[in-house]
Amino acid sequence: METEILLIRHGETEWNRKHIFQGKKDIELNSTGIKQACKLSKYLSKKKYKFLYSSDLKRALKTAEIIGKEVNLKPIENSEIREMDFGEWEGSNFSAISKHDAESLKKWRQDPLNNAPTGGETLREFSSRISEFFDILIEKHQKEKIIVVTHGGVIKVWLSELFNMPVDKFWQIEVQNTSMSKVKIYDGDPIFSLLNAVPHLELEGA
């Protein structure tokens, strides 16, 4: 039995552009992000998928709604696939955090599995949340094709687990805004057929 999951990262936000930690902050798409989502929706318009899931944060949900209009699916919102909770770091970039919370940043960079951003969640907690969501999704939708619109951290962490990479090396996987990564699950084993693909942007320009 086979389940196919198309993972999509949301379109660009101003905080993406400025390299600011977003996490659970509900930041909307900017004009570029909306254009990216529209181009992706056109690209997917003739593809056949059964369900469309989305993080409930605006940047992902708006991306999913734009896609949903073209593939005739209503997004199913789920808070479990929100981005990692970066706590007090949200709204700041690395430079600012290194000045006002240097010790926590040092500990997090050395061991993110067991150290959390101040007021946020550890990578271990985040990974557990994401794994549980996808385990349930795969069990529920065997032999079906599903789109999941979510965040960069969610996609990187889950793919790290499927690749049998150390989860704290998730940053070694690149996931661009509105990129597509496809995983097919055959009797519990993952087959990767697409990673960080953006043909909708490459053909027409972002």
Contact map, one row per residue, 1 for C-alpha under 8 A:
11100000000000000000000000000000000000000000000000000000000000000000000000000000000000000000000000000000000000000000000000000000000000000000011000000000000000000000000000000000000000001110000000000000000000
11110000000000000000000000000000000000000000000000000000000000000000000000000000000000000000000000000000000000000000000000000000000000000000011100000000000000000000000000000000000000011110000000000000000000
11111000000000000000000000000000000000000000000000000000000000000000000000000000000000000000000000000000000000000000000000000000000000000100111111000000000000000000000000000000000000011100000000000000000000
01111100000000000000000000000000000000000000000000000000000000000000000000000000000000000000000000000000000000000000000000000000000000000000001111000000000000000000000000000000000001111000000000000000000000
00111110000000000000000000000000000000000000000000000000000000000000000000000000000000000000000000000000000000000000000000000000000000000000000011110000000000000000000000000000000001110000000000000000000000
00011111000000000000000000000000000000000000000000000000000000000000000000000000000000000000000000000000000000000000000000000000000000000000000011110000000000000000000000000000000111100000000000000000000000
00001111100000000000000000000000000000000000000000000000000000000000000000000000000000000000000000000000000000000000000000000000000000000000000000111100001000000000000000000000000111100000000000000000000000
00000111110000000000000000000000000000000000000000000000000000000000000000000000000000000000000000000000000000000000000000000000000000000000000000111110000000000000000000000000011110000000000000000000000000
00000011111000000000000000000000000000000000000000000000000100000000000000000000000000000000000000000000000000000000000000000000000000000000000000001111001000000000000000000011111100000000000000000000000000
00000001111100000000000000000000100010000000000000000000001100110000000000000000000000000000000000000000000000000000000000000000000000000000000000001111000000000000000000000000110000000000000000000000000000
00000000111110000000000000001001110110000000000000000000001100100000000000000000000000000000000000000000000000000000000000000000000000000000000000000000000000000000000000000000110000000000000000000000000000
00000000011111011000000000001101110100000000000000000000001000000000000000000000000000000000000000000000000000000000000000000000000000000000000000000000000000000000000000000000110000000000000000000000000000
00000000001111111000000000111101100000000000000000000000001000000000000000000000000000000000000000000000000000000000000000000000000000000000000000000000000000000000000000000000000000000000000000000000000000
00000000000111111100000000001100000000000000000000000000000000000000000000000000000000000000000000000000000000000000000000000000000000000000000000000000000000000000000000000000000000000000000000000000000000
00000000000011111111110000100000000000000000000000000000000000000000000000000000000000000010000000000000000000000000000000000000000000000000000000000000000000000000000000000000000000000000000000000000000000
00000000000111111111110000000000000000000000000000000000000000000000000000000000000000000000000000000000000000000000000000000000000000000000000000000000000000000000000000000000000000000000000000000000000000
00000000000111111111000000000000000000000000000000000000000000000000000000000000000000000000000000000000000000000000000000000000000000000000000000000000000000000000000000000000000000000000000000000000000000
00000000000001111111000000000000000000000000000000000000000000000000000000000000000000000000000000000000000000000000000000000000000000000000000000000000000000000000000000000000000000000000000000000000000000
00000000000000111111100000000000000000000000000000000000000000000000000000000000000000000000100000000000000000000000000000000000000000000000000000000000000000000000000000000000000000000000000000000000000000
00000000000000111111110000000000000000000000000000000000000000000000000000000000000000000111110000000000000000000000000000000000000000000000000000000000000000000000000000000000000000000000000000000000000000
00000000000000110011111000000000000000000000000000000000000000000000000000000000000001001111100000000000000000000000000000000000000000000000000000000000000000000000000000000000000000000000000000000000000000
00000000000000110001111111100000000000000000000000000000000000000000000000000000001001000110000000000000000000000000000000000000000000000000000000000000000000000000000000000000000000000000000000000000000000
00000000000000000000111110000000000000000000000000000000000000000000000000000000011111100100000000000000000000000000000000000000000000000000000000000000000000000000000000000000000000000000000000000000000000
00000000000000000000011111000000000000000000000000000000100000000000000000000000011111000100000000000000000000000000000000000000000000000000000000000000000000000000000000000000000000000000000000000000000000
00000000000000000000011111100000000000000000000000000000100000000000000000000000000000000100000000000000000000000000000000000000000000000000000000000000000000000000000000000000000000000000000000000000000000
00000000000000000000010111110000000000000000000000000000111000000000000000000000000000000000000000000000000000000000000000000000000000000000000000000000000000000000000000000000000000000000000000000000000000
00000000000010100000010011111000000000000000000000000000111000000000000000000000000000000000000000000000000000000000000000000000000000000000000000000000000000000000000000000000000000000000000000000000000000
00000000000010000000000001111100000000000000000000000000011001000000000000000000000000000000000000000000000000000000000000000000000000000000000000000000000000000000000000000000000000000000000000000000000000
00000000001111000000000000111111110000000000000000000000011001000000000000000000000000000000000000000000000000000000000000000000000000000000000000000000000000000000000000000000000000000000000000000000000000
00000000000111000000000000011111110000000000000000000000000000000000000000000000000000000000000000000000000000000000000000000000000000000000000000000000000000000000000000000000000000000000000000000000000000
00000000000000000000000000001111111000000000000000000000000000000000000000000000000000000000000000000000000000000000000000000000000000000000000000000000000000000000000000000000000000000000000000000000000000
00000000001110000000000000001111111100000000000000000000000000000000000000000000000000000000000000000000000000000000000000000000000000000000000000000000000000000000000000000000000000000000000000000000000001
00000000011110000000000000001111111110000000000000000000000000000000000000000000000000000000000000000000000000000000000000000000000000000000000000000000000000000000000000000000100000000000000000000000000000
00000000001100000000000000001111111111000000000000000000000000100000000000000000000000000000000000000000000000000000000000000000000000000000000000000000000000000000000000000000000000000000000000000000000000
00000000000000000000000000000011111111100000000000000000000000000000000000000000000000000000000000000000000000000000000000000000000000000000000000000000000000000000000000000000000000000000000000000000000001
00000000001100000000000000000001111111110000000000000000000000000000000000000000000000000000000000000000000000000000000000000000000000000000000000000000000000000000000000000000110000000000000000000000100001
00000000011000000000000000000000111111111000000000000000000000100110000000000000000000000000000000000000000000000000000000000000000000000000000000000000000000000000000000000000010000000000000000000000000000
00000000000000000000000000000000011111111100000000000000000000000110000000000000000000000000000000000000000000000000000000000000000000000000000000000000000000000000000000000000000000000000000000000000000000
00000000000000000000000000000000001111111110000000000000000000000000000000000000000000000000000000000000000000000000000000000000000000000000000000000000000000000000000000000000000000000000000000000001100000
00000000000000000000000000000000000111111111000000000000000000000010000000000000000000000000000000000000000000000000000000000000000000000000000000000000000000000000000000000000010000000000000000000001100000
00000000000000000000000000000000000011111111100000000000000000000111111000000000000000000000000000000000000000000000000000000000000000000000000000000000000000000000000000000000000000000000000000000000000000
00000000000000000000000000000000000001111111100000000000000000000010010000000000000000000000000000000000000000000000000000000000000000000000000000000000000000000000000000000000000000000000000000000000000000
00000000000000000000000000000000000000111111110000000000000000000000000000000000000000000000000000000000000000000000000000000000000000000000000000000000000000000000000000000000000000000000000000000001000000
00000000000000000000000000000000000000011111111000000000000000000010011000000000000000000000000000000000000000000000000000000000000000000000000000000000000000000000000000000000000000000000000000000000000000
00000000000000000000000000000000000000001111111000000000000000000010011000000000000000000000000000000000000000000000000000000000000000000000000000000000000000000000000000000000000000000000000000000000000000
00000000000000000000000000000000000000000011111100000000000000000000001000000000000000000000000000000000000000000000000000000000000000000000000000000000000000000000000000000000000000000000000000000000000000
00000000000000000000000000000000000000000001111110000000000000000000001000000000000000000000000000000000000000000000000000000000000000000000000000000000000000000000000000000000000000000000000000000000000000
00000000000000000000000000000000000000000000011111000000000000000000001000000000000000000000000000000000000000000000000000000000000000000000000010000000000000000000000000000000000000000000000000000000000000
00000000000000000000000000000000000000000000001111110000000000000000001000000000000000000000000000000000000000000000000000000000000000000000000111100000000000000000000000000000000000000000000000000000000000
00000000000000000000000000000000000000000000000111110000000000000000000010000000000000000000000000000000000000000000000000000000000000000000000111000000000000000000000000000000000000000000000000000000000000
00000000000000000000000000000000000000000000000011111000000000000000000010110000000000000000000000000000000000000000000000000000000000000000000011100000000000000000000000000000000000000000000000000000000000
00000000000000000000000000000000000000000000000011111100000000010001000011110000000000000000000000000000000000000000000000000000000000000000000001111000000000000000000000000000000000000000000000000000000000
00000000000000000000000000000000000000000000000000111110000000010000000000111100000000000000000000000000000000000000000000000000000000000000000001111000000000000000000000000000000000000000000000000000000000
00000000000000000000000000000000000000000000000000011111000110010000000000111100100000000000000000000000000000000000000000000000000000000000000000011100000000000000000000000000000000000000000000000000000000
00000000000000000000000000000000000000000000000000001111100110000000000000001111110000000000000000000000000000000000000000000000000000000000000000001110000000000000000000000000000000000000000000000000000000
00000000000000000000000000000000000000000000000000000111110110000000000000001110010000000000000000000000000000000000000000000000000000000000000000000000000000000000000000000000000000000000000000000000000000
00000000000000000000000111100000000000000000000000000011111110000000000000000010010000000000000000000000000000000000000000000000000000000000000000000000000000000000000000000000000000000000000000000000000000
00000000000000000000000001111000000000000000000000000001111111000000000000000000000000000000000000000000000000000000000000000000000000000000000000000000000000000000000000000000000000000000000000000000000000
00000000011110000000000001111000000000000000000000000000111111100000000000000000000000000000000000000000000000000000000000000000000000000000000000000000000000000000000000000000000000000000000000000000000000
00000000111000000000000000000000000000000000000000000111111111110000000000000000000000000000000000000000000000000000000000000000000000000000000000001110000000000000000000000000000000000000000000000000000000
00000000000000000000000000000000000000000000000000000111111111111000000000101000000000000000000000000000000000000000000000000000000000000000000000001000000000000000000000000000000000000000000000000000000000
00000000000000000000000000011000000000000000000000000000011111111100000000000000000000000000000000000000000000000000000000000000000000000000000000000000000000000000000000000000000000000000000000000000000000
00000000011000000000000000000000010010000000000000000000001111111110000000000000000000000000000000000000000000000000000000000000000000000000000000001000000000000000000000000000000000000000000000000000000000
00000000010000000000000000000000000000000000000000011100000111111111000000100000000000000000000000000000000000000000000000000000000000000000000000001000000000000000000000000000000000000000000000000000000000
00000000000000000000000000000000000000000000000000000000000011111111100001100000000000000000000000000000000000000000000000000000000000000000000000000000000000000000000000000000000000000000000000000000000000
00000000000000000000000000000000000011001000000000000000000001111111110000000000000000000000000000000000000000000000000000000000000000000000000000000000000000000000000000000000000000000000000000000000000000
00000000000000000000000000000000000011011101100000000000000000111111111000000000000000000000000000000000000000000000000000000000000000000000000000000000000000000000000000000000000000000000000000000000000000
00000000000000000000000000000000000000001000000000010000000000011111111111100000000000000000000000000000000000000000000000000000000000000000000000000000000000000000000000000000000000000000000000000000000000
00000000000000000000000000000000000000001000000000000000000000001111111111000000000000000000000000000000000000000000000000000000000000000000000000000000000000000000000000000000000000000000000000000000000000
00000000000000000000000000000000000000001101100000000000000000000111111110000000000000000000000000000000000000000000000000000000000000000000000000000000000000000000000000000000000000000000000000000000000000
00000000000000000000000000000000000000001001111110000000000000000011111110000000000000000000000000000000000000000000000000000000000000000000000000000000000000000000000000000000000000000000000000000000000000
00000000000000000000000000000000000000000000000000000000000000000001111111000000000000000000000000000000000000000000000000000000000000000000000000000000000000000000000000000000000000000000000000000000000000
00000000000000000000000000000000000000000000000001110000000000000001111111100000000000000000000000000000000000000000000000000000000000000000000000000000000000000000000000000000000000000000000000000000000000
00000000000000000000000000000000000000000000000000010000000000001001100111110000000000000000000000000000000000000000000000000000000000000000000000000000000000000000000000000000000000000000000000000000000000
00000000000000000000000000000000000000000000000000111100000010011001000011111000000000000000000000000000000000000000000000000000000000000000000000000000000000000000000000000000000000000000000000000000000000
00000000000000000000000000000000000000000000000000111100000000000000000001111100000000000000000000000000000000000000000000000000000000000000000000000000000000000000000000000000000000000000000000000000000000
00000000000000000000000000000000000000000000000000001111000010000000000000111110000000000000000000000000000000000000000000000000000000000000000000000000000000000000000000000000000000000000000000000000000000
00000000000000000000000000000000000000000000000000001111000000000000000000011111110000000000000000000000000000000000000000000000000000000000000000000000000000000000000000000000000000000000000000000000000000
00000000000000000000000000000000000000000000000000000011100000000000000000001111110000000000000000000000000000000000000000000000000000000000000000000000000000000000000000000000000000000000000000000000000000
00000000000000000000000000000000000000000000000000000010000000000000000000000111110000000000000000000000000000000000000000000000110010000000000000000000000000000000000000000000000000000000000000000000000000
00000000000000000000000000000000000000000000000000000110000000000000000000000111111000000000000000000000000000000000000000000000110010000000000000000110010000000000000000000000000000000000000000000000000000
00000000000000000000001100000000000000000000000000000011100000000000000000000111111100000000000000000000000000000000000000000000000000000000000000000110010000000000000000000000000000000000000000000000000000
00000000000000000000011100000000000000000000000000000000000000000000000000000000111110000000000000000000000000000000000000000000000000000000000000000111110000000000000000000000000000000000000000000000000000
00000000000000000000001100000000000000000000000000000000000000000000000000000000011111000000000000000000000000000000000010100100000000000000000000000000110000000000000000000000000000000000000000000000000000
00000000000000000000001100000000000000000000000000000000000000000000000000000000001111100000000000000000000000000000000110000100000000000000000000000000000000000000000000000000000000000000000000000000000000
00000000000000000000111100000000000000000000000000000000000000000000000000000000000111111100000000000000000000000001111110000000000000000000000000000000000000000000000000000000000000000000000000000000000000
00000000000000000000001000000000000000000000000000000000000000000000000000000000000011111100000000000000000000000000111110000000000000000000000000000000000000000000000000000000000000000000000000000000000000
00000000000000000000000000000000000000000000000000000000000000000000000000000000000001111100000000000000000000000000111100000000000000000000000000000000000000000000000000000000000000000000000000000000000000
00000000000000000000100000000000000000000000000000000000000000000000000000000000000001111111100010000000000000000000110000000000000000000000000000000000000000000000000000000000000000000000000000000000000000
00000000000000000001111110000000000000000000000000000000000000000000000000000000000001111111000000000000000000000000000000000000000000000000000000000000000000000000000000000000000000000000000000000000000000
00000000000000100001110000000000000000000000000000000000000000000000000000000000000000001111100000000000000000000000000000000000000000000000000000000000000000000000000000000000000000000000000000000000000000
00000000000000000001100000000000000000000000000000000000000000000000000000000000000000001111110110000000000000000000000000000000000000000000000000000000000000000000000000000000000000000000000000000000000000
00000000000000000011100000000000000000000000000000000000000000000000000000000000000000001011111110000000000000000000000000000000000000000000000000000000000000000000000000000000000000000000000000000000000000
00000000000000000001000000000000000000000000000000000000000000000000000000000000000000000001111111000000000000000000000000000000000000000000000000000000000000000000000000000000000000000000000000000000000000
00000000000000000000000000000000000000000000000000000000000000000000000000000000000000000000111111100000000000000000000000000000000000000000000000000000000000000000000000000000000000000000000000000000000000
00000000000000000000000000000000000000000000000000000000000000000000000000000000000000000001111111110000000000000000000000000000000000000000000000000000000000000000000000000000000000000000000000000000000000
00000000000000000000000000000000000000000000000000000000000000000000000000000000000000001001111111111100100000000000000000000000000000000000000000000000000000000000000000000000000000000000000000000000000000
00000000000000000000000000000000000000000000000000000000000000000000000000000000000000000000011111111100100000000000000000000000000000000000000000000000000000000000000000000000000000000000000000000000000000
00000000000000000000000000000000000000000000000000000000000000000000000000000000000000000000001111111100000000000000000000000000000000000000000000000000000000000000000000000000000000000000000000000000000000
00000000000000000000000000000000000000000000000000000000000000000000000000000000000000000000000111111100000000000000000000000000000000000000000000000000000000000000000000000000000000000000000000000000000000
00000000000000000000000000000000000000000000000000000000000000000000000000000000000000000000000011111111100000000000000000000000000000000000000000000000000000000000000000000000000000000000000000000000000000
00000000000000000000000000000000000000000000000000000000000000000000000000000000000000000000000011111111110000000000000000000000000000000000000000000000000000000000000000000000000000000000000000000000000000
00000000000000000000000000000000000000000000000000000000000000000000000000000000000000000000000000001111111000000000000000000000000000000000000000000000000000000000000000000000000000000000000000000000000000
00000000000000000000000000000000000000000000000000000000000000000000000000000000000000000000000000001111111100000011110000000000000000000000000000000000000000000000000000000000000000000000000000000000000000
00000000000000000000000000000000000000000000000000000000000000000000000000000000000000000000000011001111111110000000100000000000000000000000000000000000000000000000000000000000000000000000000000000000000000
00000000000000000000000000000000000000000000000000000000000000000000000000000000000000000000000000000111111111000000000000000000000000000000000000000000000000000000000000000000000000000000000000000000000000
00000000000000000000000000000000000000000000000000000000000000000000000000000000000000000000000000000011111111110010000000000000000000000000000000000000000000000000000000000000000000000000000000000000000000
00000000000000000000000000000000000000000000000000000000000000000000000000000000000000000000000000000001111111111111100000000000000000000000000000000000000000000000000000000000000000000000000000000000000000
00000000000000000000000000000000000000000000000000000000000000000000000000000000000000000000000000000000111111110000000000000000000000000000000000000000000000000000000000000000000000000000000000000000000000
00000000000000000000000000000000000000000000000000000000000000000000000000000000000000000000000000000000011111110000000000000000000000000000000000000000000000000000000000000000000000000000000000000000000000
00000000000000000000000000000000000000000000000000000000000000000000000000000000000000000000000000000000001111111110000000000000000000000000000000000000000000000000000100000000000000000000000000000000000000
00000000000000000000000000000000000000000000000000000000000000000000000000000000000000000000000000000000001111111111000001110000000000000000000000000000000000000000000100000000000000000000000000000000000000
00000000000000000000000000000000000000000000000000000000000000000000000000000000000000000000000000000000000100111111000001111000000000000000000000000000000000000000000100000000000000000000000000000000000000
00000000000000000000000000000000000000000000000000000000000000000000000000000000000000000000000000000000000100111111000001110000000000000000000000000000000000000000000000000000000000000000000000000000000000
00000000000000000000000000000000000000000000000000000000000000000000000000000000000000000000000000000001001100111111100001100000000000000000000000000000000000000000000000000000000000000000000000000000000000
00000000000000000000000000000000000000000000000000000000000000000000000000000000000001000000000000000001000100011111111111100000000000000000000000000000000000000000000000000000000000000000000000000000000000
00000000000000000000000000000000000000000000000000000000000000000000000000000000000001111000000000000001100100000011111111000000000000000000000000000000000000000000000000000000000000000000000000000000000000
00000000000000000000000000000000000000000000000000000000000000000000000000000000000001111000000000000001000000000001111100000000000000000000000000000000000000000000000000000000000000000000000000000000000000
00000000000000000000000000000000000000000000000000000000000000000000000000000000000001110000000000000000000000000001111110000000000000000000000000000000000000000000000000000000000000000000000000000000000000
00000000000000000000000000000000000000000000000000000000000000000000000000000000000011110000000000000000000000000001111111000000000000000000000000000000000000000000000000000000000000000000000000000000000000
00000000000000000000000000000000000000000000000000000000000000000000000000000000000111100000000000000000000000000001101111101100000000000000000000000000000000000000000000000000000000000000000000000000000000
00000000000000000000000000000000000000000000000000000000000000000000000000000000000000000000000000000000000000011111100111111100000000000000000000000000000000000000000000000000000000000000000000000000000000
00000000000000000000000000000000000000000000000000000000000000000000000000000000000100000000000000000000000000011111000011111110000000000000000000000000000000000000000100000000000000000000000000000000000000
00000000000000000000000000000000000000000000000000000000000000000000000000000000000000000000000000000000000000011100000001111111000000000000000000000000000000000000000000000000000000000000000000000000000000
00000000000000000000000000000000000000000000000000000000000000000000000000000000000000000000000000000000000000001000000011111111100000000000000000000000000000000000000000000000000000000000000000000000000000
00000000000000000000000000000000000000000000000000000000000000000000000000000000000110000000000000000000000000000000000011111111110000000000000000000000000000000000000000000000000000000000000000000000000000
00000000000000000000000000000000000000000000000000000000000000000000000000000000000000000000000000000000000000000000000000111111111000000000000000000000000011000000001000000000000000000000000000000000000000
00000000000000000000000000000000000000000000000000000000000000000000000000000000000000000000000000000000000000000000000000011111111100000000000000000000000000000000000000000000000000000000000000000000000000
00000000000000000000000000000000000000000000000000000000000000000000000000000001100000000000000000000000000000000000000000001111111110000000000000000000000000000000000000000000000000000000000000000000000000
00000000000000000000000000000000000000000000000000000000000000000000000000000001100000000000000000000000000000000000000000000111111111000000000000000000010011000000000000000000000000000000000000000000000000
00000000000000000000000000000000000000000000000000000000000000000000000000000000000000000000000000000000000000000000000000000011111111100000000000000000000001000000000000000000000000000000000000000000000000
00000000000000000000000000000000000000000000000000000000000000000000000000000000000000000000000000000000000000000000000000000001111111110000000000000000000000000000000000000000000000000000000000000000000000
00000000000000000000000000000000000000000000000000000000000000000000000000000001100000000000000000000000000000000000000000000000111111111000000000000000000000000000000000000000000000000000000000000000000000
00000000000000000000000000000000000000000000000000000000000000000000000000000000000000000000000000000000000000000000000000000000011111111100000000000000000000000000000000000000000000000000000000000000000000
00000000000000000000000000000000000000000000000000000000000000000000000000000000000000000000000000000000000000000000000000000000001111111110000000000000000000000000000000000000000000000000000000000000000000
00000000000000000000000000000000000000000000000000000000000000000000000000000000000000000000000000000000000000000000000000000000000111111111000000000000000000000000000000000000000000000000000000000000000000
00000000000000000000000000000000000000000000000000000000000000000000000000000000000000000000000000000000000000000000000000000000000011111111100000000000000000000000000000000000000000000000000000000000000000
00100000000000000000000000000000000000000000000000000000000000000000000000000000000000000000000000000000000000000000000000000000000001111111110000000000000000000000000000000000000000001000000000000000000000
00000000000000000000000000000000000000000000000000000000000000000000000000000000000000000000000000000000000000000000000000000000000000111111110000000000000000000000000000000000000000000000000000000000000000
00000000000000000000000000000000000000000000000000000000000000000000000000000000000000000000000000000000000000000000000000000000000000011111110000000000000000000000000000000000000000000000000000000000000000
00100000000000000000000000000000000000000000000000000000000000000000000000000000000000000000000000000000000000000000000000000000000000001111111111000000000000000000000000000000000000000000000000000000000000
11100000000000000000000000000000000000000000000000000000000000000000000000000000000000000000000000000000000000000000000000000000000000000111111100000000000000000000000000000000000000000000000000000000000000
11110000000000000000000000000000000000000000000000000000000000000000000000000000000000000000000000000000000000000000000000000000000000000000111110000000000000000000000000000000000000000000000000000000000000
01110000000000000000000000000000000000000000000011000000000000000000000000000000000000000000000000000000000000000000000000000000000000000000111111000000000000000000000000000000000000000000000000000000000000
00111100000000000000000000000000000000000000000111100000000000000000000000000000000000000000000000000000000000000000000000000000000000000000101111100000000000000000000000000000000000000000000000000000000000
00111100000000000000000000000000000000000000000011111000000000000000000000000000000000000000000000000000000000000000000000000000000000000000100111110000000000000000000000000000000000000000000000000000000000
00001111000000000000000000000000000000000000000010111000000000000000000000000000000000000000000000000000000000000000000000000000000000000000000011111000000000000000000000000000000000000000000000000000000000
00001111000000000000000000000000000000000000000000011100000000000000000000000000000000000000000000000000000000000000000000000000000000000000000001111100000000000000000000000000000000000000000000000000000000
00000011110000000000000000000000000000000000000000011110000110110000000000000000000000000000000000000000000000000000000000000000000000000000000000111110000000000000000000000000000000000000000000000000000000
00000011110000000000000000000000000000000000000000000110000100000000000000000000111000000000000000000000000000000000000000000000000000000000000000011111011000000000000000000000000000000000000000000000000000
00000001110000000000000000000000000000000000000000000010000100000000000000000000111000000000000000000000000000000000000000000000000000000000000000001111111000000000000000000000000000000000000000000000000000
00000000110000000000000000000000000000000000000000000000000000000000000000000000001000000000000000000000000000000000000000000000000000000000000000000111111100000000000000000011100000000000000000000000000000
00000000000000000000000000000000000000000000000000000000000000000000000000000000001100000000000000000000000000000000000000000000000000000000000000000011111110000000000001000000000000000000000000000000000000
00000000000000000000000000000000000000000000000000000000000000000000000000000000111100000000000000000000000000000000000000000000010000000000000000000111111111000000000000000000000000000000000000000000000000
00000010100000000000000000000000000000000000000000000000000000000000000000000000000000000000000000000000000000000000000000000000000000000000000000000111111111100000000000000010000000000000000000000000000000
00000000000000000000000000000000000000000000000000000000000000000000000000000000000000000000000000000000000000000000000000000000000000000000000000000001111111110000000001101110000000000000000000000000000000
00000000000000000000000000000000000000000000000000000000000000000000000000000000000000000000000000000000000000000000000000000010010000000000000000000000111111111000001001000000000000000000000000000000000000
00000000000000000000000000000000000000000000000000000000000000000000000000000000000000000000000000000000000000000000000000000010011000000000000000000000011111111100000000000000000000000000000000000000000000
00000000000000000000000000000000000000000000000000000000000000000000000000000000000000000000000000000000000000000000000000000000000000000000000000000000001111111110000000000000000000000000000000000000000000
00000000000000000000000000000000000000000000000000000000000000000000000000000000000000000000000000000000000000000000000000000000000000000000000000000000000111111111111011001000000000000000000000000000000000
00000000000000000000000000000000000000000000000000000000000000000000000000000000000000000000000000000000000000000000000000000000000000000000000000000000000011111111111000000000000000000000000000000000000000
00000000000000000000000000000000000000000000000000000000000000000000000000000000000000000000000000000000000000000000000000000000000000000000000000000000000001111111100000000000000000000000010000000000000000
00000000000000000000000000000000000000000000000000000000000000000000000000000000000000000000000000000000000000000000000000000000000000000000000000000000000000111111100000000000000000000000000000000000000000
00000000000000000000000000000000000000000000000000000000000000000000000000000000000000000000000000000000000000000000000000000000000000000000000000000000000000011111110000000000000000000000000000000000000000
00000000000000000000000000000000000000000000000000000000000000000000000000000000000000000000000000000000000000000000000000000000000000000000000000000000000000011111111011000000000000000000000000000000000000
00000000000000000000000000000000000000000000000000000000000000000000000000000000000000000000000000000000000000000000000000000000000000000000000000000000000000011001111111000000000000000000000000000000000000
00000000000000000000000000000000000000000000000000000000000000000000000000000000000000000000000000000000000000000000000000000010000000000000000000000000000010011000111111000000000000000000000000000000000000
00000000000000000000000000000000000000000000000000000000000000000000000000000000000000000000000000000000000000111000000000100000000000000000000000000000000000000000011111100000000000000000000000000000000000
00000000000000000000000000000000000000000000000000000000000000000000000000000000000000000000000000000000000000000000000000000000000000000000000000000000000000010000111111110000000000000000000000000000000000
00000000000000000000000000000000000000000000000000000000000000000000000000000000000000000000000000000000000000000000000000000000000000000000000000000000100110010000111111111000000000000000000000000000000000
00000000000000000000000000000000000000000000000000000000000000000000000000000000000000000000000000000000000000000000000000000000000000000000000000000000000100000000000111111100000000000000000000000000000000
00000000000000000000000000000000000000000000000000000000000000000000000000000000000000000000000000000000000000000000000000000000000000000000000000000000000000000000000011111100000000000000000000000000000000
00000000000000000000000000000000000000000000000000000000000000000000000000000000000000000000000000000000000000000000000000000000000000000000000000000000000100010000000001111110000000000000000000000000000000
00000000000000000000000000000000000000000000000000000000000000000000000000000000000000000000000000000000000000000000000000000000000000000000000000000000000100000000000000111111000000000000000000010000000000
00000000100000000000000000000000000000000000000000000000000000000000000000000000000000000000000000000000000000000000000000000000000000000000000000000001001100000000000000001111101000000000000000010000000000
00000000100000000000000000000000000000000000000000000000000000000000000000000000000000000000000000000000000000000000000000000000000000000000000000000001000000000000000000000111111000000000000000010100000000
00000000111100000000000000000000100100000000000000000000000000000000000000000000000000000000000000000000000000000000000000000000000000000000000000000001000000000000000000000011111000000000000000000000000000
00000001111100000000000000000000000110010000000000000000000000000000000000000000000000000000000000000000000000000000000000000000000000000000000000000000000000000000000000000001111100000000000000000100000000
00000001100000000000000000000000000000000000000000000000000000000000000000000000000000000000000000000000000000000000000000000000000000000000000000000000000000000000000000000011111110000000000000011100000000
00000111100000000000000000000000000000000000000000000000000000000000000000000000000000000000000000000000000000000000000000000000000000000000000000000000000000000000000000000000011111000000000001111100000000
00000111000000000000000000000000000000000000000000000000000000000000000000000000000000000000000000000000000000000000000000000000000000000000000000000000000000000000000000000000001111100000000011111000000000
00011110000000000000000000000000000000000000000000000000000000000000000000000000000000000000000000000000000000000000000000000000000000000000000000000000000000000000000000000000000111110000000111100000000000
00011110000000000000000000000000000000000000000000000000000000000000000000000000000000000000000000000000000000000000000000000000000000000000000000000000000000000000000000000000000011111000011111000000000000
01111000000000000000000000000000000000000000000000000000000000000000000000000000000000000000000000000000000000000000000000000000000000000000000000000000000000000000000000000000000001111100011110000000000000
11110000000000000000000000000000000000000000000000000000000000000000000000000000000000000000000000000000000000000000000000000000000000000100000000000000000000000000000000000000000000111111111000000000000000
11100000000000000000000000000000000000000000000000000000000000000000000000000000000000000000000000000000000000000000000000000000000000000000000000000000000000000000000000000000000000011111111000000000000000
11000000000000000000000000000000000000000000000000000000000000000000000000000000000000000000000000000000000000000000000000000000000000000000000000000000000000000000000000000000000000001111100000000000000000
00000000000000000000000000000000000000000000000000000000000000000000000000000000000000000000000000000000000000000000000000000000000000000000000000000000000000000000000000000000000000001111110000000000000000
00000000000000000000000000000000000000000000000000000000000000000000000000000000000000000000000000000000000000000000000000000000000000000000000000000000000000000000000000000000000000001111111000000000000000
00000000000000000000000000000000000000000000000000000000000000000000000000000000000000000000000000000000000000000000000000000000000000000000000000000000000000000100000000000000000000111101111100000000000000
00000000000000000000000000000000000000000000000000000000000000000000000000000000000000000000000000000000000000000000000000000000000000000000000000000000000000000000000000000000000000111100111110000000000000
00000000000000000000000000000000000000000000000000000000000000000000000000000000000000000000000000000000000000000000000000000000000000000000000000000000000000000000000000000000000001110000011111100000000000
00000000000000000000000000000000000000000000000000000000000000000000000000000000000000000000000000000000000000000000000000000000000000000000000000000000000000000000000000000000000011110000001111100000000000
00000000000000000000000000000000000000000000000000000000000000000000000000000000000000000000000000000000000000000000000000000000000000000000000000000000000000000000000000000000000111100000000111111000000000
00000000000000000000000000000000000000000000000000000000000000000000000000000000000000000000000000000000000000000000000000000000000000000000000000000000000000000000000000000000000111000000000111111000000000
00000000000000000000000000000000000000000000000000000000000000000000000000000000000000000000000000000000000000000000000000000000000000000000000000000000000000000000000000000111001110000000000001111100000000
00000000000000000000000000000000000000000000000000000000000000000000000000000000000000000000000000000000000000000000000000000000000000000000000000000000000000000000000000000000001110000000000001111110000000
00000000000000000000000000000000000000000000000000000000000000000000000000000000000000000000000000000000000000000000000000000000000000000000000000000000000000000000000000000001011100000000000000011111110000
00000000000000000000000000000000000000000000000000000000000000000000000000000000000000000000000000000000000000000000000000000000000000000000000000000000000000000000000000000000000000000000000000001111111000
00000000000000000000000000000000000000110010000000000000000000000000000000000000000000000000000000000000000000000000000000000000000000000000000000000000000000000000000000000000000000000000000000000111111110
00000000000000000000000000000000000100110000000000000000000000000000000000000000000000000000000000000000000000000000000000000000000000000000000000000000000000000000000000000000000000000000000000000111111111
00000000000000000000000000000000000000000000000000000000000000000000000000000000000000000000000000000000000000000000000000000000000000000000000000000000000000000000000000000000000000000000000000000111111111
00000000000000000000000000000000000000000000000000000000000000000000000000000000000000000000000000000000000000000000000000000000000000000000000000000000000000000000000000000000000000000000000000000011111110
00000000000000000000000000000000000000000000000000000000000000000000000000000000000000000000000000000000000000000000000000000000000000000000000000000000000000000000000000000000000000000000000000000001111111
00000000000000000000000000000000000000000000000000000000000000000000000000000000000000000000000000000000000000000000000000000000000000000000000000000000000000000000000000000000000000000000000000000001111111
00000000000000000000000000000001001100000000000000000000000000000000000000000000000000000000000000000000000000000000000000000000000000000000000000000000000000000000000000000000000000000000000000000000110111
